[in-house]
Amino acid sequence: MRMMMSAAATALLLTMGSADAQAPGSPDKGIKLPGSKNAKVTEVYQRALPGIPGKSIKGVMVEYGPGGYSPSHTHAKSAIIYATVIEGAVRSQVNEGPEVTYQTGQNWTEMPGDHHRVSANASETQPAKIHAVFVVDDVDTELTVPDKK
């Protein structure tokens, strides 16, 4: 299932036009999640999935400065996520699995209900970036929900 979703998400990305990307020179829409450090999240595109009413694909860029991290979190209840490190190295732990350091070009998948316990830049001196592709119900507008303390 995870491999099939990864291939499907990749195929969708390859077929999407550049018109969905944030236009050059447009204002930076990045947000900082509460509890994060030196991290910015920007939705870079959104498109309804053809032939699947009520579902969308959304692209999110997560940028970590040196030592940056996001708080432990979950995602929208319907979200299937395919995340790829596009710069640097990122430490990630999903559910009770091991903490893994992903290098540029490596990726992982998160399924509905998964708990993203660790999401952090592996470096204290270099930046890191993740491109995350969400397949999500249209009604799920909040993509990331930090854990309540």
C-alpha positions as CSV (number, residue, x, y, z in Angstrom):
1,M,0.0,0.0,0.0
2,R,2.7,2.5,0.9
3,M,4.7,1.8,-2.2
4,M,1.6,2.2,-4.4
5,M,0.8,5.5,-2.8
6,S,4.3,6.8,-3.3
7,A,4.2,6.0,-7.0
8,A,0.8,7.5,-7.4
9,A,1.8,10.7,-5.6
10,T,4.9,11.0,-7.7
11,A,2.9,10.4,-10.9
12,L,0.5,13.2,-9.9
13,L,3.3,15.6,-9.2
14,L,4.9,14.9,-12.6
15,T,1.6,15.6,-14.4
16,M,0.8,18.9,-12.6
17,G,1.5,22.1,-14.4
18,S,3.7,24.8,-12.9
19,A,0.7,27.1,-12.7
20,D,-0.1,25.5,-9.4
21,A,3.2,26.6,-7.8
22,Q,3.5,29.8,-6.0
23,A,4.2,32.5,-8.6
24,P,7.7,34.0,-8.5
25,G,7.7,37.3,-6.7
26,S,4.5,36.5,-4.8
27,P,4.4,37.2,-1.1
28,D,5.9,34.6,1.2
29,K,3.0,32.8,2.8
30,G,5.1,30.7,5.2
31,I,3.7,30.1,8.7
32,K,5.4,29.1,11.9
33,L,3.8,26.3,13.8
34,P,3.3,26.9,17.5
35,G,6.1,25.2,19.4
36,S,8.5,25.0,16.4
37,K,12.0,26.5,16.3
38,N,13.6,28.0,13.2
39,A,11.0,26.3,11.0
40,K,8.6,27.6,8.3
41,V,5.8,25.8,6.5
42,T,4.4,27.1,3.1
43,E,1.7,25.6,1.0
44,V,3.0,25.8,-2.5
45,Y,0.1,24.3,-4.5
46,Q,-3.3,22.8,-4.3
47,R,-5.4,21.0,-6.9
48,A,-8.6,18.9,-6.8
49,L,-8.0,15.3,-7.8
50,P,-9.8,14.7,-11.1
51,G,-12.3,11.9,-10.9
52,I,-12.2,11.7,-7.1
53,P,-14.8,14.2,-5.8
54,G,-14.0,15.7,-2.4
55,K,-10.2,14.9,-2.6
56,S,-7.3,17.3,-3.2
57,I,-3.6,17.1,-3.5
58,K,-1.6,19.8,-1.7
59,G,2.1,20.5,-1.8
60,V,3.8,21.9,1.3
61,M,7.4,23.1,1.7
62,V,8.9,22.7,5.2
63,E,12.1,24.7,5.7
64,Y,14.3,24.2,8.7
65,G,17.1,26.5,9.6
66,P,20.1,25.1,11.5
67,G,18.8,23.3,14.6
68,G,15.2,23.8,13.5
69,Y,12.4,21.5,14.4
70,S,8.6,21.2,14.4
71,P,6.7,20.0,17.5
72,S,5.3,16.5,17.8
73,H,2.1,16.5,15.7
74,T,-0.6,14.6,13.7
75,H,-2.1,15.6,10.4
76,A,-5.6,16.0,9.0
77,K,-7.5,12.8,9.7
78,S,-7.8,11.9,6.0
79,A,-4.2,12.8,5.1
80,I,-1.8,10.5,3.2
81,I,1.6,12.1,3.0
82,Y,4.6,11.5,0.8
83,A,7.6,13.5,2.1
84,T,10.9,14.0,0.3
85,V,14.0,15.7,1.7
86,I,15.1,18.2,-1.0
87,E,17.9,19.8,0.9
88,G,20.1,18.8,3.8
89,A,19.1,16.0,6.2
90,V,16.0,15.6,8.4
91,R,15.4,13.5,11.5
92,S,11.9,11.9,11.6
93,Q,10.0,9.5,13.8
94,V,6.5,8.3,12.9
95,N,4.4,6.5,15.6
96,E,6.6,4.1,17.7
97,G,9.0,3.4,14.8
98,P,12.7,4.2,15.0
99,E,14.0,7.7,14.6
100,V,15.5,7.9,11.1
101,T,17.7,10.5,9.5
102,Y,16.7,11.0,5.8
103,Q,19.2,12.6,3.4
104,T,18.5,14.7,0.3
105,G,16.4,12.6,-2.1
106,Q,15.2,10.1,0.5
107,N,11.5,10.0,1.5
108,W,8.9,8.4,3.7
109,T,5.1,8.0,3.8
110,E,2.6,8.8,6.6
111,M,-0.8,7.3,6.7
112,P,-4.1,8.6,8.2
113,G,-3.8,8.7,12.0
114,D,0.0,8.5,12.1
115,H,1.7,10.5,14.9
116,H,4.8,12.4,13.7
117,R,6.8,12.4,16.9
118,V,10.1,13.9,15.6
119,S,10.6,16.2,12.6
120,A,13.8,18.2,12.8
121,N,16.8,19.4,10.9
122,A,19.7,16.9,11.5
123,S,22.2,19.7,11.3
124,E,23.0,22.5,13.7
125,T,24.9,24.4,10.9
126,Q,23.1,23.8,7.6
127,P,19.5,24.4,6.5
128,A,17.1,21.5,5.4
129,K,14.0,21.4,3.3
130,I,11.2,18.9,2.9
131,H,8.6,18.8,0.2
132,A,5.5,17.0,1.5
133,V,2.6,15.9,-0.8
134,F,-0.7,15.5,0.9
135,V,-3.7,13.6,-0.5
136,V,-6.5,14.9,1.7
137,D,-10.3,15.4,1.9
138,D,-11.3,18.9,0.8
139,V,-13.0,19.5,4.2
140,D,-9.8,18.9,6.1
141,T,-8.3,22.4,5.9
142,E,-5.9,22.2,8.9
143,L,-3.1,20.0,7.6
144,T,-0.9,19.9,10.8
145,V,-2.1,19.7,14.3
146,P,0.6,20.1,17.1
147,D,0.1,17.8,20.1
148,K,-1.7,19.3,23.1
149,K,0.5,19.6,26.1
